[in-house]
Amino acid sequence: MSKSGLENVHGVLDLIFQKLFRGKLSYKLEENNKPYFFQKLQCKIFYKDVELGEMGVLHPKVLENYGLNYVGSFLEISLNKLVDIILSQ
């Protein structure tokens, strides 16, 4: 099991979609290439063709720059875009 918490962050994303959309809508993950995440441990989050956000394991340089001593993961999701999806249903 990973100590980065990426599986937990992914679980939060699943929970958000389950609670907001009651399992009727799903998201998709696509490859991402941001320097602040580890390569191959990051992705963009989409609903249909709308990019909602991204998640990944933070790069060690980012952790160092912010004085963080532990590996961690990050989830960013646009609440405005989620609300737009809800209102369009």
Biopython code that builds the backbone (N, CA, C, O; Angstrom):
import numpy as np
from Bio.PDB.StructureBuilder import StructureBuilder

atoms = [
    (1, "MET", "N", (0.841, -1.186, 0.000)),
    (1, "MET", "CA", (0.000, 0.000, 0.000)),
    (1, "MET", "C", (0.884, 1.247, 0.000)),
    (1, "MET", "O", (1.893, 1.303, 0.704)),
    (2, "SER", "N", (0.509, 2.210, -0.768)),
    (2, "SER", "CA", (1.257, 3.454, -0.906)),
    (2, "SER", "C", (1.115, 4.313, 0.341)),
    (2, "SER", "O", (0.047, 4.358, 0.951)),
    (3, "LYS", "N", (2.191, 4.995, 0.718)),
    (3, "LYS", "CA", (2.138, 5.911, 1.861)),
    (3, "LYS", "C", (1.891, 7.345, 1.412)),
    (3, "LYS", "O", (1.861, 8.261, 2.234)),
    (4, "SER", "N", (1.715, 7.538, 0.115)),
    (4, "SER", "CA", (1.497, 8.888, -0.413)),
    (4, "SER", "C", (0.071, 9.360, -0.187)),
    (4, "SER", "O", (-0.194, 10.562, -0.206)),
    (5, "GLY", "N", (-0.852, 8.427, 0.028)),
    (5, "GLY", "CA", (-2.249, 8.784, 0.223)),
    (5, "GLY", "C", (-3.033, 8.949, -1.069)),
    (5, "GLY", "O", (-4.184, 9.385, -1.040)),
    (6, "LEU", "N", (-2.423, 8.606, -2.210)),
    (6, "LEU", "CA", (-3.116, 8.788, -3.486)),
    (6, "LEU", "C", (-4.401, 7.969, -3.536)),
    (6, "LEU", "O", (-5.409, 8.429, -4.073)),
    (7, "GLU", "N", (-4.372, 6.767, -2.982)),
    (7, "GLU", "CA", (-5.585, 5.949, -2.989)),
    (7, "GLU", "C", (-6.678, 6.585, -2.133)),
    (7, "GLU", "O", (-7.861, 6.432, -2.436)),
    (8, "ASN", "N", (-6.305, 7.289, -1.080)),
    (8, "ASN", "CA", (-7.287, 7.988, -0.243)),
    (8, "ASN", "C", (-7.900, 9.179, -0.970)),
    (8, "ASN", "O", (-9.104, 9.419, -0.888)),
    (9, "VAL", "N", (-7.058, 9.916, -1.679)),
    (9, "VAL", "CA", (-7.534, 11.061, -2.456)),
    (9, "VAL", "C", (-8.484, 10.583, -3.555)),
    (9, "VAL", "O", (-9.511, 11.210, -3.815)),
    (10, "HIS", "N", (-8.135, 9.476, -4.189)),
    (10, "HIS", "CA", (-9.001, 8.910, -5.223)),
    (10, "HIS", "C", (-10.328, 8.476, -4.591)),
    (10, "HIS", "O", (-11.386, 8.636, -5.199)),
    (11, "GLY", "N", (-10.272, 7.937, -3.393)),
    (11, "GLY", "CA", (-11.489, 7.559, -2.673)),
    (11, "GLY", "C", (-12.375, 8.750, -2.372)),
    (11, "GLY", "O", (-13.599, 8.642, -2.443)),
    (12, "VAL", "N", (-11.780, 9.882, -2.035)),
    (12, "VAL", "CA", (-12.552, 11.109, -1.793)),
    (12, "VAL", "C", (-13.255, 11.538, -3.071)),
    (12, "VAL", "O", (-14.420, 11.934, -3.039)),
    (13, "LEU", "N", (-12.557, 11.462, -4.190)),
    (13, "LEU", "CA", (-13.167, 11.798, -5.478)),
    (13, "LEU", "C", (-14.348, 10.883, -5.766)),
    (13, "LEU", "O", (-15.406, 11.345, -6.194)),
    (14, "ASP", "N", (-14.172, 9.590, -5.532)),
    (14, "ASP", "CA", (-15.294, 8.648, -5.704)),
    (14, "ASP", "C", (-16.472, 9.018, -4.822)),
    (14, "ASP", "O", (-17.618, 9.007, -5.273)),
    (15, "LEU", "N", (-16.200, 9.344, -3.575)),
    (15, "LEU", "CA", (-17.257, 9.695, -2.625)),
    (15, "LEU", "C", (-17.999, 10.963, -3.058)),
    (15, "LEU", "O", (-19.223, 11.032, -2.948)),
    (16, "ILE", "N", (-17.273, 11.951, -3.543)),
    (16, "ILE", "CA", (-17.901, 13.183, -4.031)),
    (16, "ILE", "C", (-18.897, 12.851, -5.142)),
    (16, "ILE", "O", (-20.029, 13.334, -5.131)),
    (17, "PHE", "N", (-18.474, 12.034, -6.090)),
    (17, "PHE", "CA", (-19.369, 11.688, -7.201)),
    (17, "PHE", "C", (-20.533, 10.818, -6.746)),
    (17, "PHE", "O", (-21.644, 10.969, -7.254)),
    (18, "GLN", "N", (-20.303, 9.913, -5.802)),
    (18, "GLN", "CA", (-21.399, 9.084, -5.288)),
    (18, "GLN", "C", (-22.442, 9.932, -4.583)),
    (18, "GLN", "O", (-23.640, 9.756, -4.801)),
    (19, "LYS", "N", (-21.997, 10.847, -3.742)),
    (19, "LYS", "CA", (-22.926, 11.660, -2.954)),
    (19, "LYS", "C", (-23.653, 12.697, -3.808)),
    (19, "LYS", "O", (-24.851, 12.914, -3.629)),
    (20, "LEU", "N", (-22.943, 13.333, -4.727)),
    (20, "LEU", "CA", (-23.564, 14.380, -5.543)),
    (20, "LEU", "C", (-24.438, 13.828, -6.659)),
    (20, "LEU", "O", (-25.473, 14.406, -6.991)),
    (21, "PHE", "N", (-24.020, 12.712, -7.233)),
    (21, "PHE", "CA", (-24.699, 12.219, -8.431)),
    (21, "PHE", "C", (-25.338, 10.844, -8.242)),
    (21, "PHE", "O", (-25.866, 10.273, -9.196)),
    (22, "ARG", "N", (-25.296, 10.314, -7.033)),
    (22, "ARG", "CA", (-25.941, 9.039, -6.678)),
    (22, "ARG", "C", (-25.598, 7.911, -7.648)),
    (22, "ARG", "O", (-26.438, 7.072, -7.970)),
    (23, "GLY", "N", (-24.354, 7.909, -8.105)),
    (23, "GLY", "CA", (-23.884, 6.844, -8.988)),
    (23, "GLY", "C", (-24.361, 6.946, -10.429)),
    (23, "GLY", "O", (-24.068, 6.061, -11.233)),
    (24, "LYS", "N", (-25.089, 8.006, -10.774)),
    (24, "LYS", "CA", (-25.631, 8.145, -12.138)),
    (24, "LYS", "C", (-24.601, 8.724, -13.113)),
    (24, "LYS", "O", (-24.676, 8.485, -14.318)),
    (25, "LEU", "N", (-23.658, 9.471, -12.593)),
    (25, "LEU", "CA", (-22.627, 10.081, -13.439)),
    (25, "LEU", "C", (-21.264, 9.587, -12.982)),
    (25, "LEU", "O", (-21.068, 9.289, -11.804)),
    (26, "SER", "N", (-20.336, 9.503, -13.904)),
    (26, "SER", "CA", (-18.987, 9.103, -13.536)),
    (26, "SER", "C", (-17.974, 10.025, -14.209)),
    (26, "SER", "O", (-18.278, 10.721, -15.177)),
    (27, "TYR", "N", (-16.799, 10.006, -13.679)),
    (27, "TYR", "CA", (-15.707, 10.821, -14.206)),
    (27, "TYR", "C", (-14.723, 9.918, -14.924)),
    (27, "TYR", "O", (-14.800, 8.693, -14.827)),
    (28, "LYS", "N", (-13.804, 10.530, -15.643)),
    (28, "LYS", "CA", (-12.715, 9.761, -16.245)),
    (28, "LYS", "C", (-11.400, 10.439, -15.911)),
    (28, "LYS", "O", (-11.343, 11.648, -15.689)),
    (29, "LEU", "N", (-10.356, 9.646, -15.879)),
    (29, "LEU", "CA", (-9.020, 10.132, -15.564)),
    (29, "LEU", "C", (-8.160, 10.040, -16.809)),
    (29, "LEU", "O", (-8.193, 9.045, -17.533)),
    (30, "GLU", "N", (-7.388, 11.094, -17.048)),
    (30, "GLU", "CA", (-6.468, 11.106, -18.189)),
    (30, "GLU", "C", (-5.086, 11.527, -17.710)),
    (30, "GLU", "O", (-4.936, 12.220, -16.704)),
    (31, "GLU", "N", (-4.096, 11.093, -18.451)),
    (31, "GLU", "CA", (-2.711, 11.391, -18.108)),
    (31, "GLU", "C", (-2.481, 12.897, -17.981)),
    (31, "GLU", "O", (-3.043, 13.691, -18.735)),
    (32, "ASN", "N", (-1.659, 13.262, -17.033)),
    (32, "ASN", "CA", (-1.311, 14.648, -16.762)),
    (32, "ASN", "C", (0.209, 14.753, -16.772)),
    (32, "ASN", "O", (0.891, 13.741, -16.609)),
    (33, "ASN", "N", (0.754, 15.944, -16.958)),
    (33, "ASN", "CA", (2.203, 16.121, -17.026)),
    (33, "ASN", "C", (2.607, 17.424, -16.346)),
    (33, "ASN", "O", (3.196, 18.304, -16.974)),
    (34, "LYS", "N", (2.290, 17.541, -15.070)),
    (34, "LYS", "CA", (2.626, 18.750, -14.318)),
    (34, "LYS", "C", (3.913, 18.531, -13.525)),
    (34, "LYS", "O", (4.112, 17.453, -12.965)),
    (35, "PRO", "N", (4.791, 19.537, -13.467)),
    (35, "PRO", "CA", (6.072, 19.361, -12.776)),
    (35, "PRO", "C", (5.948, 19.253, -11.259)),
    (35, "PRO", "O", (6.869, 18.764, -10.604)),
    (36, "TYR", "N", (4.835, 19.698, -10.689)),
    (36, "TYR", "CA", (4.688, 19.639, -9.230)),
    (36, "TYR", "C", (4.190, 18.289, -8.736)),
    (36, "TYR", "O", (4.058, 18.082, -7.530)),
    (37, "PHE", "N", (3.907, 17.356, -9.665)),
    (37, "PHE", "CA", (3.547, 15.981, -9.322)),
    (37, "PHE", "C", (4.622, 15.028, -9.837)),
    (37, "PHE", "O", (5.372, 15.360, -10.756)),
    (38, "PHE", "N", (4.690, 13.834, -9.232)),
    (38, "PHE", "CA", (5.517, 12.761, -9.769)),
    (38, "PHE", "C", (4.969, 12.339, -11.129)),
    (38, "PHE", "O", (3.755, 12.270, -11.321)),
    (39, "GLN", "N", (5.874, 12.057, -12.074)),
    (39, "GLN", "CA", (5.454, 11.519, -13.369)),
    (39, "GLN", "C", (4.755, 10.178, -13.147)),
    (39, "GLN", "O", (5.157, 9.406, -12.276)),
    (40, "LYS", "N", (3.734, 9.906, -13.913)),
    (40, "LYS", "CA", (2.974, 8.652, -13.882)),
    (40, "LYS", "C", (2.167, 8.457, -12.602)),
    (40, "LYS", "O", (1.498, 7.434, -12.451)),
    (41, "LEU", "N", (2.215, 9.412, -11.682)),
    (41, "LEU", "CA", (1.403, 9.349, -10.463)),
    (41, "LEU", "C", (0.540, 10.602, -10.379)),
    (41, "LEU", "O", (0.423, 11.222, -9.322)),
    (42, "GLN", "N", (-0.060, 10.963, -11.506)),
    (42, "GLN", "CA", (-0.883, 12.156, -11.593)),
    (42, "GLN", "C", (-1.882, 12.004, -12.721)),
    (42, "GLN", "O", (-1.653, 11.242, -13.660)),
    (43, "CYS", "N", (-2.977, 12.716, -12.633)),
    (43, "CYS", "CA", (-3.975, 12.653, -13.703)),
    (43, "CYS", "C", (-4.885, 13.877, -13.666)),
    (43, "CYS", "O", (-5.009, 14.559, -12.649)),
    (44, "LYS", "N", (-5.514, 14.129, -14.808)),
    (44, "LYS", "CA", (-6.564, 15.128, -14.925)),
    (44, "LYS", "C", (-7.889, 14.419, -14.697)),
    (44, "LYS", "O", (-8.025, 13.233, -14.993)),
    (45, "ILE", "N", (-8.860, 15.146, -14.171)),
    (45, "ILE", "CA", (-10.184, 14.596, -13.896)),
    (45, "ILE", "C", (-11.176, 15.260, -14.840)),
    (45, "ILE", "O", (-11.255, 16.486, -14.910)),
    (46, "PHE", "N", (-11.940, 14.430, -15.572)),
    (46, "PHE", "CA", (-12.909, 14.939, -16.535)),
    (46, "PHE", "C", (-14.289, 14.372, -16.271)),
    (46, "PHE", "O", (-14.434, 13.237, -15.817)),
    (47, "TYR", "N", (-15.295, 15.172, -16.560)),
    (47, "TYR", "CA", (-16.658, 14.690, -16.723)),
    (47, "TYR", "C", (-17.033, 15.044, -18.159)),
    (47, "TYR", "O", (-17.067, 16.219, -18.525)),
    (48, "LYS", "N", (-17.308, 14.054, -18.949)),
    (48, "LYS", "CA", (-17.500, 14.231, -20.391)),
    (48, "LYS", "C", (-16.279, 14.966, -20.930)),
    (48, "LYS", "O", (-15.163, 14.470, -20.778)),
    (49, "ASP", "N", (-16.449, 16.127, -21.552)),
    (49, "ASP", "CA", (-15.303, 16.863, -22.091)),
    (49, "ASP", "C", (-14.860, 18.018, -21.201)),
    (49, "ASP", "O", (-14.030, 18.830, -21.611)),
    (50, "VAL", "N", (-15.399, 18.101, -19.997)),
    (50, "VAL", "CA", (-15.097, 19.209, -19.092)),
    (50, "VAL", "C", (-14.019, 18.777, -18.093)),
    (50, "VAL", "O", (-14.198, 17.816, -17.346)),
    (51, "GLU", "N", (-12.908, 19.499, -18.095)),
    (51, "GLU", "CA", (-11.863, 19.211, -17.122)),
    (51, "GLU", "C", (-12.277, 19.786, -15.773)),
    (51, "GLU", "O", (-12.503, 20.989, -15.641)),
    (52, "LEU", "N", (-12.373, 18.912, -14.773)),
    (52, "LEU", "CA", (-12.822, 19.320, -13.444)),
    (52, "LEU", "C", (-11.674, 19.633, -12.499)),
    (52, "LEU", "O", (-11.830, 20.423, -11.568)),
    (53, "GLY", "N", (-10.525, 19.020, -12.734)),
    (53, "GLY", "CA", (-9.401, 19.233, -11.827)),
    (53, "GLY", "C", (-8.302, 18.238, -12.082)),
    (53, "GLY", "O", (-8.165, 17.704, -13.183)),
    (54, "GLU", "N", (-7.505, 17.988, -11.030)),
    (54, "GLU", "CA", (-6.382, 17.077, -11.146)),
    (54, "GLU", "C", (-6.032, 16.512, -9.780)),
    (54, "GLU", "O", (-6.420, 17.056, -8.746)),
    (55, "MET", "N", (-5.299, 15.421, -9.796)),
    (55, "MET", "CA", (-4.801, 14.844, -8.554)),
    (55, "MET", "C", (-3.491, 14.141, -8.823)),
    (55, "MET", "O", (-3.201, 13.756, -9.956)),
    (56, "GLY", "N", (-2.694, 13.973, -7.772)),
    (56, "GLY", "CA", (-1.422, 13.292, -7.932)),
    (56, "GLY", "C", (-0.602, 13.326, -6.667)),
    (56, "GLY", "O", (-0.980, 13.942, -5.671)),
    (57, "VAL", "N", (0.544, 12.642, -6.727)),
    (57, "VAL", "CA", (1.498, 12.616, -5.628)),
    (57, "VAL", "C", (2.450, 13.795, -5.817)),
    (57, "VAL", "O", (3.054, 13.954, -6.878)),
    (58, "LEU", "N", (2.575, 14.612, -4.787)),
    (58, "LEU", "CA", (3.416, 15.806, -4.874)),
    (58, "LEU", "C", (4.899, 15.449, -5.034)),
    (58, "LEU", "O", (5.410, 14.535, -4.387)),
    (59, "HIS", "N", (5.563, 16.188, -5.905)),
    (59, "HIS", "CA", (6.993, 15.997, -6.176)),
    (59, "HIS", "C", (7.798, 16.401, -4.930)),
    (59, "HIS", "O", (7.404, 17.324, -4.216)),
    (60, "PRO", "N", (8.922, 15.716, -4.663)),
    (60, "PRO", "CA", (9.742, 16.046, -3.493)),
    (60, "PRO", "C", (10.193, 17.505, -3.432)),
    (60, "PRO", "O", (10.321, 18.060, -2.341)),
    (61, "LYS", "N", (10.435, 18.135, -4.581)),
    (61, "LYS", "CA", (10.838, 19.548, -4.583)),
    (61, "LYS", "C", (9.722, 20.441, -4.031)),
    (61, "LYS", "O", (9.994, 21.410, -3.322)),
    (62, "VAL", "N", (8.477, 20.115, -4.354)),
    (62, "VAL", "CA", (7.338, 20.868, -3.831)),
    (62, "VAL", "C", (7.276, 20.712, -2.317)),
    (62, "VAL", "O", (7.097, 21.686, -1.585)),
    (63, "LEU", "N", (7.426, 19.474, -1.861)),
    (63, "LEU", "CA", (7.410, 19.226, -0.417)),
    (63, "LEU", "C", (8.517, 20.010, 0.274)),
    (63, "LEU", "O", (8.298, 20.613, 1.325)),
    (64, "GLU", "N", (9.703, 20.000, -0.320)),
    (64, "GLU", "CA", (10.845, 20.723, 0.235)),
    (64, "GLU", "C", (10.585, 22.231, 0.259)),
    (64, "GLU", "O", (10.872, 22.894, 1.256)),
    (65, "ASN", "N", (10.049, 22.767, -0.826)),
    (65, "ASN", "CA", (9.796, 24.207, -0.917)),
    (65, "ASN", "C", (8.803, 24.691, 0.139)),
    (65, "ASN", "O", (8.878, 25.838, 0.580)),
    (66, "TYR", "N", (7.882, 23.831, 0.541)),
    (66, "TYR", "CA", (6.879, 24.204, 1.531)),
    (66, "TYR", "C", (7.218, 23.687, 2.928)),
    (66, "TYR", "O", (6.416, 23.811, 3.854)),
    (67, "GLY", "N", (8.402, 23.110, 3.076)),
    (67, "GLY", "CA", (8.833, 22.636, 4.376)),
    (67, "GLY", "C", (8.047, 21.439, 4.884)),
    (67, "GLY", "O", (7.913, 21.243, 6.092)),
    (68, "LEU", "N", (7.533, 20.645, 3.968)),
    (68, "LEU", "CA", (6.772, 19.459, 4.349)),
    (68, "LEU", "C", (7.706, 18.264, 4.429)),
    (68, "LEU", "O", (8.526, 18.053, 3.535)),
    (69, "ASN", "N", (7.589, 17.488, 5.484)),
    (69, "ASN", "CA", (8.511, 16.380, 5.711)),
    (69, "ASN", "C", (7.965, 15.023, 5.304)),
    (69, "ASN", "O", (8.666, 14.019, 5.426)),
    (70, "TYR", "N", (6.739, 14.971, 4.826)),
    (70, "TYR", "CA", (6.110, 13.700, 4.490)),
    (70, "TYR", "C", (5.584, 13.720, 3.064)),
    (70, "TYR", "O", (5.192, 14.765, 2.544)),
    (71, "VAL", "N", (5.581, 12.558, 2.448)),
    (71, "VAL", "CA", (5.021, 12.409, 1.108)),
    (71, "VAL", "C", (3.523, 12.653, 1.194)),
    (71, "VAL", "O", (2.879, 12.263, 2.168)),
    (72, "GLY", "N", (2.977, 13.294, 0.183)),
    (72, "GLY", "CA", (1.542, 13.567, 0.207)),
    (72, "GLY", "C", (0.946, 13.641, -1.186)),
    (72, "GLY", "O", (1.650, 13.778, -2.186)),
    (73, "SER", "N", (-0.360, 13.546, -1.214)),
    (73, "SER", "CA", (-1.107, 13.637, -2.466)),
    (73, "SER", "C", (-2.025, 14.838, -2.419)),
    (73, "SER", "O", (-2.305, 15.388, -1.353)),
    (74, "PHE", "N", (-2.485, 15.234, -3.584)),
    (74, "PHE", "CA", (-3.237, 16.475, -3.744)),
    (74, "PHE", "C", (-4.413, 16.219, -4.675)),
    (74, "PHE", "O", (-4.279, 15.543, -5.695)),
    (75, "LEU", "N", (-5.554, 16.763, -4.313)),
    (75, "LEU", "CA", (-6.742, 16.719, -5.163)),
    (75, "LEU", "C", (-7.261, 18.135, -5.307)),
    (75, "LEU", "O", (-7.523, 18.813, -4.313)),
    (76, "GLU", "N", (-7.410, 18.580, -6.542)),
    (76, "GLU", "CA", (-7.993, 19.885, -6.836)),
    (76, "GLU", "C", (-9.171, 19.627, -7.751)),
    (76, "GLU", "O", (-9.045, 18.958, -8.777)),
    (77, "ILE", "N", (-10.324, 20.165, -7.366)),
    (77, "ILE", "CA", (-11.519, 19.978, -8.190)),
    (77, "ILE", "C", (-12.322, 21.275, -8.154)),
    (77, "ILE", "O", (-12.453, 21.896, -7.099)),
    (78, "SER", "N", (-12.852, 21.679, -9.287)),
    (78, "SER", "CA", (-13.599, 22.924, -9.399)),
    (78, "SER", "C", (-15.033, 22.733, -8.902)),
    (78, "SER", "O", (-15.827, 22.024, -9.521)),
    (79, "LEU", "N", (-15.346, 23.362, -7.799)),
    (79, "LEU", "CA", (-16.709, 23.283, -7.277)),
    (79, "LEU", "C", (-17.691, 23.994, -8.202)),
    (79, "LEU", "O", (-18.836, 23.563, -8.338)),
    (80, "ASN", "N", (-17.257, 25.069, -8.833)),
    (80, "ASN", "CA", (-18.128, 25.776, -9.781)),
    (80, "ASN", "C", (-18.553, 24.863, -10.923)),
    (80, "ASN", "O", (-19.714, 24.862, -11.332)),
    (81, "LYS", "N", (-17.603, 24.087, -11.435)),
    (81, "LYS", "CA", (-17.934, 23.179, -12.537)),
    (81, "LYS", "C", (-18.842, 22.047, -12.060)),
    (81, "LYS", "O", (-19.727, 21.611, -12.796)),
    (82, "LEU", "N", (-18.628, 21.567, -10.831)),
    (82, "LEU", "CA", (-19.519, 20.537, -10.280)),
    (82, "LEU", "C", (-20.938, 21.070, -10.130)),
    (82, "LEU", "O", (-21.900, 20.369, -10.445)),
    (83, "VAL", "N", (-21.076, 22.298, -9.655)),
    (83, "VAL", "CA", (-22.396, 22.912, -9.516)),
    (83, "VAL", "C", (-23.049, 23.055, -10.886)),
    (83, "VAL", "O", (-24.241, 22.782, -11.032)),
    (84, "ASP", "N", (-22.294, 23.474, -11.880)),
    (84, "ASP", "CA", (-22.842, 23.581, -13.243)),
    (84, "ASP", "C", (-23.371, 22.232, -13.739)),
    (84, "ASP", "O", (-24.421, 22.168, -14.377)),
    (85, "ILE", "N", (-22.632, 21.150, -13.439)),
    (85, "ILE", "CA", (-23.074, 19.822, -13.837)),
    (85, "ILE", "C", (-24.375, 19.459, -13.122)),
    (85, "ILE", "O", (-25.304, 18.938, -13.739)),
    (86, "ILE", "N", (-24.437, 19.735, -11.827)),
    (86, "ILE", "CA", (-25.646, 19.444, -11.046)),
    (86, "ILE", "C", (-26.842, 20.206, -11.604)),
    (86, "ILE", "O", (-27.922, 19.638, -11.764)),
    (87, "LEU", "N", (-26.657, 21.468, -11.894)),
    (87, "LEU", "CA", (-27.762, 22.302, -12.372)),
    (87, "LEU", "C", (-28.208, 21.908, -13.786)),
    (87, "LEU", "O", (-29.349, 22.167, -14.172)),
    (88, "SER", "N", (-27.318, 21.290, -14.551)),
    (88, "SER", "CA", (-27.689, 20.900, -15.911)),
    (88, "SER", "C", (-28.421, 19.556, -15.961)),
    (88, "SER", "O", (-28.920, 19.160, -17.014)),
    (89, "GLN", "N", (-28.486, 18.864, -14.840)),
    (89, "GLN", "CA", (-29.154, 17.545, -14.798)),
    (89, "GLN", "C", (-30.657, 17.674, -14.690)),
    (89, "GLN", "O", (-31.362, 16.666, -14.644)),
]
sb = StructureBuilder()
sb.init_structure("model")
sb.init_model(0)
sb.init_chain("A")
sb.init_seg("    ")
for serial, (resi, resn, name, xyz) in enumerate(atoms, 1):
    if name == "N":
        sb.init_residue(resn, " ", resi, " ")
    sb.init_atom(name, np.array(xyz, "f"), 0.0, 1.0, " ", f" {name:<3s}", serial, name[0])
structure = sb.get_structure()
